Amino acid sequence: MASDVRTGGAPGYEGERTLVNFVKFMLVGIVNTAFGYALFALFYLLLGSHQFAITLATACGVVFNFHSTGRLVFRSRRLSAFLPFVAGYGTVWLANILLLDELLALAISPLAGQLLALPLLAQLSYVINRYLVFGRPR
């Protein structure tokens, strides 16, 4: 029955929920990326230093991304998830650096390498947030 699917009684429902959460995660990620870049550009224009701009945009982005990802994707408002979220964000940041370094060693340009890395990094971020930061969706 259709009502069984909505209540979680039908086989495969968890997989459907996971796919919906992943799609929501990707859409929210696009907004988060645009927000982070806008902050970077604003701080760079105001301060004239790309190092300060990156630092400030990242700090603001973590807070913004925590709330948008937690609330819109995983329906969580738990502030206790913030430190694990920051640790997860750091893990993805490190994976990005290491992966891009490997792609550069293969003579792939940084811009192309980053484009190639994004799908893997998005999946890693989703797994970290779903299972380690926000727990299983209800």
Residue pairs with C-beta under 8 A, 6 or more apart in sequence:
4 10
5 13
5 16
8 14
17 137
18 130
18 137
21 73
21 74
21 126
21 130
21 137
22 126
24 72
24 73
25 69
25 73
25 122
25 125
25 126
25 129
26 122
28 68
28 69
28 72
28 73
29 69
29 122
29 125
31 68
32 61
32 64
32 65
32 68
32 69
35 61
35 64
36 57
36 58
36 60
36 61
36 64
36 65
37 57
39 56
39 57
39 60
39 61
40 53
40 54
40 57
41 53
43 52
43 53
43 56
43 57
44 50
44 53
47 53
47 56
62 85
62 86
62 89
65 85
65 89
66 81
66 82
66 85
66 86
69 85
69 129
69 134
70 76
70 77
70 78
70 81
70 85
70 133
70 134
71 77
73 129
73 134
74 129
74 130
74 134
74 135
74 137
75 137
75 138
76 134
76 135
78 134
81 133
81 134
84 132
84 133
85 129
85 133
88 125
88 128
88 129
88 132
88 133
91 124
91 128
92 121
92 124
92 125
92 128
95 121
95 124
96 114
96 117
96 121
99 113
99 117
99 120
99 121
100 110
100 113
100 114
100 117
103 112
103 113
103 116
103 117
104 110
104 113
108 116
130 136
130 137
